[in-house]
Amino acid sequence: MAVLLLFFILNLFITVHSEKKDLLYSFITTILYFSCTVLISNELLSVFHAINVYSISTLWIGLNLLLVFMNMKNNKINSSNVQWILKEKWMNFQIGFRILLILTVLIFILLFVQGVIYPPNNWDSMAYHMPRISEWIAHGSFNNFQTHILRQLYQPCFSEYVMMQLQILTGSDVFNNSAQLFFHLFAAITAYAICKELGFSKKQQVFAFILTFLLPEGLLEATSTQNDIFHGFFLLTTIYFTVKIIKENNTKDYLFLGISVGLAFLSKAIAFLYFPITGAFIASYIIYKYVQTKKNQYITNALLTLSVIVIINAPHSFRNFDFSGDIRGTSKEESKDYINEEVTFSNTISIAVKNIGLHLDPLFIGNTGNILIEKFHVITGIDINKKGTNVFDSKFTCNPGWKNHEDTQPNFLHLLLIIGSIGLIIGMLMKKDKFKTDKLVIVLLVHTMLQFILFCALLSWEPWNTRLHIPLFYAIVPVIVIGFQFKFFSKIYTGIIFLLFIQAFYIIVTNYSREFIHIDKQNSEIGITENRYKKYFTNQPQLYTEYNYLTEQLRRNKIHKIGLIIHNDSWEYPLYTKLNMFEIQPVHLFVENYTKSIAPAKIKPECIISNTKNHTSINYKKKEYVNSTPTNQFIWLYLPKNQSNKIKC
């Protein structure tokens, strides 16, 4: 049933595209239309508590039939058009480019297979990405619920909206990892399109695609259920439509700009740090053009963009405000560990250097990053571990110990290319050489650097910041390929591209959490030959035995009403994966955070699960639940006293 979504995208693309429209423009707008369809359909179904397999299946079948009927009626569906497009694009590529694209397809296939073989298994997925989907399906809506894990409510939710559709259509999480893979591909196509708009050569456009797709951190996260790639894609579409607006000033592009920014906010909270810079650039341009031309069109178009951003985020923001009194859904206490205590020049420089340091060691080979960053702080007299500049006041290190992991993978070669390209541009400006490409590439460079500076000024350094850098690496790709216009640099960069391919294959097959090939001390002890349930625990193998025993009892006894007493970053999702996903009814008990103001669910738990209380028994609503696993170390199962002897073990 998941194929319904791909079929819809194909049908929608045929509907949107015509011979008069640019192929890339049609494709990017198609993905935005698809994203809006997912968002609108989810929110409407939520209003009627109709988030279920019947409603969602009917929705996509109906939409596909409608598009097929429209396309057949307008004679848009015919094989000759598709064959012409593929042949035209393929024949324009030289043999070297064809080889690169074939290699890219092979990598895509490897990533897809990897994402299917392994279930979601990173920490955030277990704690909030996936459990919130289970809660939504149980409630049939996105209404707020009491929870020990606040992130299940307030965090932006678009990536989970897409994954929820996939999960409901397939009845499992088998394709949930693939959502980011496809958006990673879409991001690479958008980078290609941006370079085309900037006037780059065909060679530079293809290299932009490959550089984006082969980003090491992106390759690892493309088989996970994190959301940085979603955010990165919408940042790229924002850049794309900004360039289109500057060149053509088409009202429709302001609409797509609003959709891009709105969905970026709905995908990742960090967008609120990246997009003020983007907004400032766009606002400056609009004000300049209005003053220059006195045309009200610029103001009305800007209002259109703002309106779309607000409309897209209104439902989620309202739900956040409803339970917390803040549209962000967070409190000062919740976010204080991640925000710099003091924004100063020295703190910003220190954090910026430490963030760059995360990318200095290729595949964590050597200790160059630590040596250089520590020497910099010694020379400048800045305390590398100054209180408030490192998350949780942790000690700085470029090698956090997670080898080839999606939370920490360095983008070493990309960093070298960025440094080289910036040096090249500065040299060209000093010599007053004329660029052979659009001057907007300079604006893009300044824009991305300012985003990075704001990121470092406001956020504490974290060892897992490399994944938060994905959107910035995406955005700066058009700057990197500037060097391809020079014969000497083109040869060097071409060699680096093939190094990136070699690196990509190595990164994929030895992925710490989702390996194809096991390397001792570099991969999780839980590998590809283990059963699917065990693969949920590649990042926390010590939890497997107790979770497996506990969930087997739930499965055998068909227990679906589960009471939870857990800490605020628990692995909740693996408790549900052996059960019928459409029958699970979780309820968080004895909640002490500010979600306790939400009306509690009217569910009488058939058991209680806790990773915070190892007691003999727990009383809940005048009913006693007895601990059936008192010797466990991590998690405990409590069963009703009068029924515990009837439970099959």
Residue pairs with C-beta under 8 A, 6 or more apart in sequence:
1 57
1 60
1 169
1 170
2 166
2 169
2 170
2 175
4 57
4 60
4 61
4 64
4 169
5 34
5 60
5 165
5 166
5 169
7 64
8 34
8 37
8 60
8 63
8 64
8 67
9 30
9 31
9 34
11 64
11 67
11 68
11 71
12 30
12 33
12 34
12 67
13 26
13 27
13 30
14 67
14 71
14 76
14 77
15 67
15 70
15 71
15 76
16 26
16 29
16 30
16 33
17 23
17 26
17 27
17 30
18 26
18 76
23 85
23 89
24 189
24 192
24 193
24 196
25 193
25 244
27 189
27 193
28 186
28 189
28 190
28 193
28 237
28 240
28 256
29 256
31 186
31 233
31 237
32 237
32 256
32 259
32 260
32 263
35 158
35 162
35 259
35 263
36 259
36 263
36 312
37 63
38 158
38 161
38 162
38 165
39 158
39 161
39 263
39 266
39 312
41 56
41 59
42 51
42 142
42 161
42 164
42 165
43 142
43 315
45 51
45 55
45 56
45 59
45 141
46 136
46 140
46 141
46 142
46 143
46 315
47 141
49 139
49 140
49 141
50 140
51 136
51 137
51 139
51 140
51 141
51 142
51 164
51 168
52 137
52 140
52 168
52 582
53 168
53 169
53 171
53 582
56 165
56 168
56 169
57 169
60 165
60 169
68 77
70 76
71 77
90 98
92 202
93 101
93 202
93 206
97 203
97 206
100 206
100 210
100 497
100 501
101 206
103 501
104 209
104 210
104 213
104 214
107 213
107 214
107 219
107 501
107 504
107 505
107 508
108 181
108 185
110 505
110 508
110 509
110 516
111 181
111 219
111 222
111 223
111 508
112 178
112 181
114 177
114 223
114 508
114 511
114 514
114 516
115 175
115 177
115 178
115 181
115 222
115 223
115 514
116 174
116 175
116 177
116 178
117 514
117 528
117 535
118 177
118 223
118 513
118 514
118 528
118 535
118 538
119 173
119 174
119 176
119 177
119 532
119 535
119 536
119 577
120 126
120 129
120 130
120 173
120 176
120 177
120 224
120 225
120 536
120 573
121 224
121 513
121 514
121 535
121 536
121 537
121 538
121 539
122 224
122 225
122 226
122 406
122 407
122 513
122 539
123 539
123 540
123 569
123 571
124 151
124 225
124 226
125 224
125 225
125 226
125 573
126 536
126 540
126 571
126 572
126 573
126 574
127 149
127 151
127 569
127 570
127 571
127 572
127 573
128 149
128 151
128 152
128 155
129 159
129 160
129 163
129 225
129 226
129 227
130 163
130 173
130 176
130 225
130 573
131 149
131 152
131 572
131 573
131 576
131 586
132 152
132 153
132 157
132 160
133 160
133 163
133 164
133 167
134 573
134 576
134 581
134 584
134 586
135 145
135 147
135 152
135 586
136 142
136 164
137 164
137 167
137 168
137 581
137 582
137 584
138 584
138 585
138 586
139 145
139 601
142 157
142 315
142 316
142 319
143 319
144 153
144 319
144 322
144 323
144 595
144 598
145 153
145 588
145 595
145 598
145 601
146 587
146 588
146 591
146 595
146 596
146 598
146 600
146 601
147 153
147 588
147 591
147 595
148 564
148 565
148 566
148 567
148 568
148 570
148 588
148 591
148 593
149 566
149 568
149 569
149 570
149 572
150 329
150 330
150 334
150 568
150 593
150 594
150 595
153 319
153 320
153 323
153 329
153 595
154 320
154 324
154 328
154 329
154 330
155 269
155 329
156 227
156 265
156 266
156 267
156 268
156 269
156 271
156 316
157 266
157 316
158 227
158 230
158 263
158 266
158 267
159 179
159 180
159 225
159 226
159 227
159 230
159 267
160 227
162 179
162 230
163 173
163 176
163 179
163 225
166 175
166 176
166 178
166 179
167 173
167 175
167 176
167 581
171 581
171 582
172 581
173 577
176 225
177 223
177 224
177 225
178 223
179 225
179 230
180 221
180 222
180 223
180 224
180 225
180 226
180 227
180 229
180 230
181 222
181 223
183 229
183 230
183 233
184 213
184 218
184 219
184 221
184 222
184 229
184 233
185 213
186 233
187 212
187 213
187 218
187 229
187 232
187 233
187 236
187 474
188 209
188 210
188 212
188 213
189 209
190 233
190 236
190 237
190 240
191 208
191 209
191 211
191 212
191 236
191 474
191 477
191 478
192 205
192 206
192 208
192 209
192 212
193 240
194 208
194 236
194 239
194 240
194 243
194 478
195 204
195 205
195 208
195 477
195 478
195 481
196 205
197 240
197 243
197 244
197 247
197 438
198 243
198 437
198 438
198 440
198 441
198 444
198 478
199 436
199 437
199 438
200 208
200 437
200 478
200 481
200 484
200 485
201 484
201 485
203 484
203 490
204 481
204 482
204 484
204 485
205 481
207 481
207 484
207 493
207 497
208 477
208 478
208 480
208 481
210 497
210 500
211 414
211 417
211 477
211 480
211 481
211 497
211 500
212 218
212 474
212 477
214 497
214 500
214 501
214 503
214 504
215 411
215 414
215 470
215 473
215 474
216 409
216 410
216 411
216 412
216 414
216 503
216 504
216 507
217 406
217 409
217 410
217 411
217 466
217 467
217 469
217 470
217 473
218 229
218 232
218 470
218 473
218 474
219 504
219 507
219 508
220 404
220 405
220 406
220 409
220 507
220 511
221 228
221 229
221 406
221 467
221 470
222 229
223 511
223 514
224 406
224 513
226 406
226 467
227 267
227 268
228 268
228 467
228 468
228 470
228 471
229 470
230 263
230 267
230 268
231 264
231 267
231 268
231 270
231 271
231 470
231 471
232 470
232 471
232 473
232 474
232 475
233 474
234 260
234 261
234 263
234 264
234 267
234 271
235 260
235 264
235 271
235 274
235 275
235 278
235 471
235 474
235 475
236 471
236 474
236 475
237 256
237 260
238 257
238 260
238 261
238 264
238 275
238 278
239 278
239 444
239 475
240 260
241 253
241 254
241 256
241 257
241 260
242 257
242 278
242 281
242 282
242 285
243 440
244 250
244 253
245 253
245 254
245 257
245 282
245 285
246 285
246 440
249 289
249 297
249 298
249 301
251 297
251 301
251 304
254 301
254 302
254 304
254 305
255 304
255 305
255 308
257 282
257 305
258 304
258 305
258 306
258 307
258 308
258 309
258 312
259 308
259 312
261 275
261 278
261 279
261 305
261 309
262 308
262 309
262 310
262 311
262 312
262 313
263 312
264 271
264 274
264 275
265 271
265 272
265 275
265 309
265 312
265 313
266 312
266 313
266 316
269 328
270 455
270 468
270 471
273 451
273 454
273 455
273 458
273 459
274 451
274 454
274 455
274 471
274 472
276 454
277 447
277 450
277 451
277 454
278 447
278 451
281 443
281 447
282 305
283 302
286 298
286 299
286 301
286 302
289 295
289 298
290 296
290 298
290 299
317 327
318 327
319 329
320 326
320 327
320 328
320 329
321 327
321 329
323 329
323 594
323 595
323 597
323 598
324 330
324 331
324 594
331 594
337 391
337 392
337 460
338 391
338 459
338 460
338 462
339 458
339 459
339 460
340 347
340 351
340 388
340 389
340 457
340 458
340 459
340 460
341 387
341 388
341 389
342 388
343 457
343 458
346 380
346 382
347 386
347 388
347 389
347 457
348 453
348 456
348 457
349 380
349 382
350 377
350 380
350 382
350 384
350 386
350 389
350 461
351 389
351 456
351 457
351 459
351 460
351 461
352 452
352 453
352 456
353 373
353 376
353 377
354 373
354 384
354 390
354 396
354 461
355 452
355 455
355 456
355 461
355 465
355 469
356 415
357 369
357 370
357 372
357 373
357 398
358 369
358 398
358 408
358 410
358 463
358 465
358 466
358 469
359 369
359 410
359 411
359 412
359 414
359 415
359 466
359 469
360 368
360 369
360 372
360 373
360 398
360 410
360 412
360 415
361 367
361 368
361 369
361 398
361 399
361 410
361 412
362 410
362 412
362 413
362 503
363 403
363 404
363 410
363 412
363 503
363 506
363 507
364 399
364 403
364 404
364 410
367 398
367 399
369 398
369 399
369 410
370 397
370 398
370 399
373 384
373 396
373 398
374 384
377 383
377 384
384 396
385 393
385 395
385 396
387 393
388 460
389 460
389 461
390 396
390 460
390 461
390 462
391 460
391 461
391 462
391 463
394 463
396 461
397 463
398 410
400 408
400 463
400 464
402 408
402 512
403 512
403 521
403 522
403 523
404 507
404 510
404 511
404 512
404 522
404 523
405 512
405 513
406 467
406 511
406 513
407 463
407 464
407 466
407 467
408 463
408 464
408 466
408 467
409 466
409 467
409 507
410 466
411 466
411 469
411 473
413 496
413 499
413 500
413 503
414 473
414 480
416 496
417 480
417 483
417 493
417 496
418 476
418 479
418 480
420 483
420 489
421 479
421 480
421 481
421 482
421 483
422 445
422 479
424 482
424 483
424 486
424 489
425 441
425 442
425 445
425 479
425 482
428 435
435 441
435 442
435 482
436 485
437 482
437 485
441 478
441 479
441 482
444 475
444 476
444 478
444 479
445 476
445 479
447 475
448 472
448 475
448 476
448 479
451 472
451 475
452 472
455 468
455 472
459 465
462 468
481 493
483 489
483 490
483 492
483 493
484 490
484 493
508 516
509 515
509 516
509 517
510 516
510 517
510 519
510 522
510 523
511 523
512 522
512 523
512 524
512 538
513 524
513 538
513 539
514 535
514 538
515 523
515 524
515 527
515 528
516 528
518 527
518 528
524 538
524 539
524 541
525 541
526 534
526 535
526 537
526 538
526 541
526 544
533 548
533 551
533 574
533 577
533 578
534 544
534 548
536 573
536 574
536 577
537 543
537 544
537 547
537 574
540 571
542 634
543 571
543 574
543 634
543 635
546 629
546 632
546 633
546 634
546 635
547 571
547 574
547 575
547 635
549 629
550 575
550 609
550 629
550 635
550 637
551 574
551 575
551 577
551 578
551 579
552 578
553 559
553 628
553 637
553 647
553 648
553 649
554 560
554 562
554 575
554 578
554 579
554 607
555 578
555 579
556 648
557 647
557 648
559 579
559 606
559 607
560 579
560 580
560 583
560 584
560 585
560 606
561 585
561 587
561 603
561 604
561 605
561 606
561 607
562 575
562 576
562 584
562 585
562 586
562 587
562 605
562 606
562 607
562 608
562 609
563 587
563 588
563 589
563 603
563 605
563 607
563 608
563 609
563 620
563 625
564 572
564 575
564 586
564 587
564 588
564 589
564 608
564 609
564 610
565 588
565 589
565 590
565 608
565 609
565 610
565 612
565 613
565 618
566 572
566 588
566 609
566 610
566 611
566 612
567 611
567 612
568 593
570 611
572 586
575 586
575 609
576 584
576 586
585 601
585 603
587 600
587 601
587 603
587 605
588 595
589 605
589 608
589 620
590 620
604 621
605 620
605 625
606 640
607 625
607 637
607 638
607 639
607 640
608 618
608 620
608 625
608 637
608 638
609 635
609 636
609 637
609 638
610 618
610 635
610 636
610 638
611 634
611 635
611 636
613 636
614 627
614 630
614 632
614 636
615 627
616 626
616 627
616 630
617 624
617 625
617 626
617 627
617 638
617 641
618 624
618 625
618 627
618 638
619 625
623 640
623 641
624 640
624 641
625 638
625 639
625 640
625 641
626 638
626 639
626 640
626 641
626 644
627 636
627 637
627 638
628 637
628 638
628 639
628 644
628 647
629 635
629 636
629 637
630 636
639 647
